[in-house]
Amino acid sequence: MTNTASEPLFDTVAFIGMGLIGSSLARRILRDGLAKKITCAVRSEATRDRVLELGIADAAYCDIKEAVKDADLVMICAPVGANEAIGAQLAGNLKKGAIVSDVGSVKQAVIRDIAPHLDEGVSFVPGHPLAGTEHSGPDSGFPELFEGRWCILTPIPGEKESATARVQALWEACGMKVECMDADHHDRILGITSHLPHLIAYTIVGTATDLEDALRQEVIKFSASGFRDFTRIAASDPTMWRDVFLNNREAVLEVLGRFQEDLMALQRAIRWGEGEKLFDLFSRTREIRRGIVDAGQYFTNFSAEGEDRQSDAKGKNKTDK
């Protein structure tokens, strides 16, 4: 999908952080003419130089204030643990009418850390594009990342509807489907669909690393597809996921408790040879998988070929049926 508007959606978009999501969005904006100018703030001179070398920003700075001063839209693409410090640097440095948004995987903490710092006349539209790979950094981005995926916006009560509409238009121009919901509801849903699976993956791969050396090497050598999938998830940015768990702890702990109860029930079924219970569980979970594939939310990575691209299966992979 490309921008069908005759004019760019924004004059200047400023990014704070140029990792996978930020650099992918910047590439999409440049490709489809969604903004006239892109600026960004990054943490190091090396990253700044790389962003400019890649040509994904017109100007790059190590100073947030310099990057955002003329921006119509500021997109925060940094780990959520950095939001308090970022918010403090936004205070008094945004022009009236500017919109601030983000891509964080938790929303209540983002609102808590950013909203109090924004001046009157600046709008805040928290968001979360449900797209990603295990890679990070400005080189990892690609403009097709968002195609066919969901973006969740969690507008703050009383915020201008026009600001939400403009952010929604940007994500839709990037090929995303957009839905709005309450921040608390978002955090509970993502606790189940994203945060718990990552926690499990980190735990399973961590268990493998604690095995004695000979056995660990055989685990690596003879990894089946299930374990390989876990290692891909567990290869995600450790800073980002540390911050996610610390900033969505209540929802994560709630769903983790339910998972532990279900795991104990599964353990008892295996111990007592209750095959019917196991079969019923596996049948129900298989239906969930089919629903995800049918909804077009299943993607395949091609990392082995040196790239990491998401390809919508749309039911074409018969093995998933």
C-alpha positions in Angstrom: 0.0 0.0 0.0 1.3 3.4 -0.9 0.2 6.9 0.1 -2.7 8.0 -2.1 -2.9 11.5 -0.7 -1.8 14.3 -3.0 0.2 15.9 -0.2 2.4 14.5 2.6 0.7 13.7 5.9 3.3 15.7 7.8 5.9 18.3 7.1 8.5 17.0 9.6 8.5 13.8 11.5 11.1 13.4 14.2 12.2 10.0 15.5 13.6 9.4 19.0 15.4 6.1 18.4 16.2 4.4 15.1 16.0 0.7 15.8 13.9 -1.8 13.9 10.6 0.0 14.2 11.9 3.5 13.9 14.1 2.8 10.9 11.3 0.7 9.2 8.8 3.5 9.6 11.3 6.1 8.4 12.0 4.0 5.3 8.3 3.7 4.6 7.7 7.4 5.0 10.6 8.1 2.6 9.4 5.6 0.1 5.8 6.7 -0.1 6.3 10.5 0.5 4.4 10.5 3.8 6.4 13.5 5.1 8.5 16.2 3.7 11.4 15.8 6.1 12.7 13.3 8.7 14.9 14.1 11.6 16.0 11.8 14.4 17.7 11.7 17.8 20.0 8.7 18.6 22.2 7.8 21.5 25.6 7.6 19.9 27.6 9.4 17.2 28.2 6.0 15.5 24.5 5.4 15.2 24.0 9.0 14.0 26.6 8.5 11.3 25.1 5.2 10.2 21.6 6.6 9.9 22.9 9.4 7.6 24.9 6.8 5.6 21.8 4.7 5.1 19.9 7.9 4.0 16.9 7.2 6.2 16.9 10.7 7.8 17.5 14.2 6.5 19.2 15.2 9.7 20.4 13.2 12.7 21.4 14.4 16.2 22.5 13.1 19.5 20.4 15.8 21.1 16.6 15.2 21.4 15.8 18.9 21.8 17.5 19.7 18.5 15.8 16.9 16.6 12.2 17.7 17.7 12.1 21.5 17.7 10.4 21.8 14.3 8.6 18.5 14.3 4.9 18.2 13.5 5.0 14.5 14.7 7.4 13.1 17.2 7.6 9.3 17.2 9.2 7.8 20.3 10.9 4.5 19.3 13.1 3.9 22.3 12.8 1.2 25.1 10.0 2.1 27.4 12.4 2.4 30.3 13.8 5.6 28.7 10.5 7.4 28.5 10.8 9.4 31.7 14.1 10.9 30.6 12.8 11.5 27.1 9.6 13.2 28.4 11.7 15.6 30.4 13.7 16.6 27.3 10.5 17.2 25.4 9.2 19.6 27.9 9.2 23.1 26.5 10.9 22.1 23.3 7.9 21.2 21.0 6.0 23.7 18.9 2.3 24.3 19.5 0.2 21.9 17.5 2.8 19.1 17.5 1.7 15.5 18.0 3.7 13.0 20.1 3.3 9.3 19.6 5.2 6.1 20.4 5.6 2.5 19.5 6.0 0.9 22.9 4.7 -2.5 23.8 3.2 -1.2 27.1 0.9 1.8 27.2 0.0 2.7 30.8 3.6 3.2 31.7 4.2 5.3 28.5 1.3 7.6 29.4 2.5 7.9 33.0 6.1 8.8 31.9 5.4 11.1 28.9 2.1 12.9 29.3 3.0 15.0 32.4 5.9 16.6 30.5 4.0 17.8 27.4 3.0 21.4 27.2 -0.4 22.7 26.5 -1.2 22.7 22.8 0.8 19.5 22.2 -1.2 16.3 21.6 -0.2 12.8 22.7 -1.4 9.7 20.9 0.2 6.5 22.3 0.5 3.7 19.9 1.8 0.2 19.4 2.4 -1.4 15.9 2.2 -5.1 16.3 5.1 -5.9 14.0 8.7 -6.9 14.5 11.6 -9.3 14.1 14.3 -10.4 16.5 16.8 -7.9 15.0 17.5 -4.3 16.1 19.4 -1.2 15.0 19.0 1.1 12.0 20.2 -1.6 9.5 17.4 -4.0 10.5 14.5 -1.9 9.2 12.6 -2.5 6.0 9.5 -0.6 4.7 7.3 -3.7 4.3 7.4 -4.5 8.0 3.9 -3.2 8.8 2.0 -4.6 5.9 -1.3 -6.3 6.9 -0.5 -6.1 10.6 -2.5 -4.4 13.4 -1.6 -1.1 15.1 -3.3 -0.3 18.4 -3.8 3.3 19.5 -4.7 4.1 23.1 -5.9 7.7 22.9 -6.0 9.6 26.2 -9.5 10.8 27.3 -10.0 14.4 26.3 -7.3 14.4 23.6 -8.1 16.0 20.2 -9.7 13.4 17.9 -8.0 15.1 15.0 -4.6 14.2 16.4 -5.6 10.5 16.7 -6.9 10.6 13.2 -3.6 11.9 11.8 -1.6 9.2 13.6 -4.1 6.6 12.4 -3.8 7.9 8.8 0.0 7.4 9.0 -0.2 3.8 10.1 -2.8 3.0 7.6 -0.7 4.5 4.9 2.0 2.1 6.0 -0.3 -0.8 5.3 -1.6 -1.4 8.9 -5.0 -2.0 10.3 -5.7 0.3 13.2 -7.8 -0.2 16.3 -8.3 2.0 19.3 -8.7 0.8 22.9 -8.0 1.7 26.5 -4.4 1.5 27.7 -5.2 -0.9 30.5 -7.0 -3.3 28.1 -4.0 -3.1 25.7 -1.6 -4.1 28.4 -3.7 -7.0 29.5 -4.1 -8.3 25.9 -0.4 -7.9 25.1 0.5 -9.6 28.4 -1.0 -12.8 27.0 -0.2 -12.5 23.2 3.3 -11.1 23.4 4.9 -10.7 26.8 4.2 -14.1 28.3 5.4 -15.9 25.1 8.7 -13.9 25.3 9.1 -14.7 29.0 8.6 -18.4 28.3 11.0 -18.3 25.4 13.7 -16.6 27.5 13.2 -19.2 30.2 13.4 -22.3 27.9 16.5 -21.0 26.1 17.9 -20.1 29.5 17.4 -23.6 30.8 19.3 -24.9 27.8 22.2 -22.7 28.5 22.4 -24.0 32.0 22.9 -27.6 30.9 26.3 -29.2 31.1 28.5 -28.3 28.2 28.2 -31.6 26.2 24.5 -31.8 26.5 24.1 -28.1 25.6 26.1 -28.6 22.4 23.9 -31.4 21.4 20.8 -29.3 22.1 22.2 -26.7 19.7 23.2 -29.3 17.1 20.0 -31.2 17.0 17.5 -28.3 17.6 14.1 -29.1 16.3 11.8 -26.4 14.8 10.1 -25.8 18.1 13.3 -24.9 19.9 14.6 -22.9 17.0 11.4 -20.8 17.2 12.0 -20.2 20.8 15.6 -19.1 20.2 14.4 -16.6 17.6 12.1 -15.0 20.1 14.7 -15.1 22.8 17.1 -13.3 20.5 15.1 -10.1 20.8 16.5 -6.9 22.2 17.2 -7.5 25.9 17.0 -3.9 26.9 13.6 -3.5 25.3 12.2 -6.7 26.9 13.6 -5.9 30.3 11.8 -2.6 30.3 8.6 -4.3 29.0 8.4 -6.7 31.9 9.2 -4.1 34.5 6.6 -1.7 33.1 3.8 -4.2 32.6 4.5 -6.3 35.7 0.9 -6.5 37.0 -0.5 -7.8 33.8 2.4 -10.2 33.2 2.3 -11.6 36.7 -1.5 -12.1 36.4 -1.2 -14.1 33.2 1.9 -15.9 34.4 -0.1 -17.1 37.4 -2.8 -18.5 35.2 -0.2 -20.1 33.0 1.4 -21.8 35.9 -1.9 -23.3 37.0 -2.5 -24.6 33.5 1.0 -26.0 33.4 0.4 -27.9 36.6 -2.8 -29.4 35.2 -0.9 -30.5 32.1 1.8 -32.0 34.3 -0.8 -34.0 36.2 -2.4 -35.2 33.0 1.0 -36.5 31.8 1.9 -38.1 35.1 -1.4 -40.0 35.3 -1.5 -40.9 31.6 -4.7 -38.9 30.9 -4.4 -39.0 27.1 -7.9 -37.8 26.5 -7.2 -34.6 28.4 -4.0 -34.0 26.4 -5.8 -34.7 23.1 -8.6 -32.2 24.0 -6.1 -29.5 24.9 -4.0 -30.0 21.8 -7.1 -30.0 19.6 -8.3 -26.7 21.1 -4.9 -25.0 20.7 -4.6 -26.2 17.1 -7.8 -24.3 16.4 -6.2 -21.1 17.7 -3.3 -21.6 15.3 -5.7 -22.1 12.4 -7.5 -18.9 13.4 -4.2 -16.9 13.4 -3.3 -18.2 9.9 -6.7 -17.5 8.5 -6.6 -14.0 9.9 -3.4 -13.3 8.0 -1.4 -12.8 11.2 1.1 -15.6 10.5 4.5 -14.6 9.0 7.6 -16.4 8.0 11.1 -15.1 8.5 13.8 -15.8 6.0 16.8 -15.1 8.2 18.8 -18.1 6.8 19.1 -16.2 3.6 20.7 -13.2 5.3 17.4 -11.2 5.4 14.6 -10.9 7.9 11.4 -10.2 6.0 7.9 -11.0 7.0 5.8 -12.8 4.4 2.1 -13.2 4.9 1.2 -16.8 4.5 -2.6 -16.1 4.1 -3.2 -19.8 4.4 -0.8 -20.8 1.6 1.3 -22.9 3.9 -0.7 -26.1 3.9 1.3 -27.5 6.8 -0.3 -25.0 9.0 -3.7 -26.3 8.1 
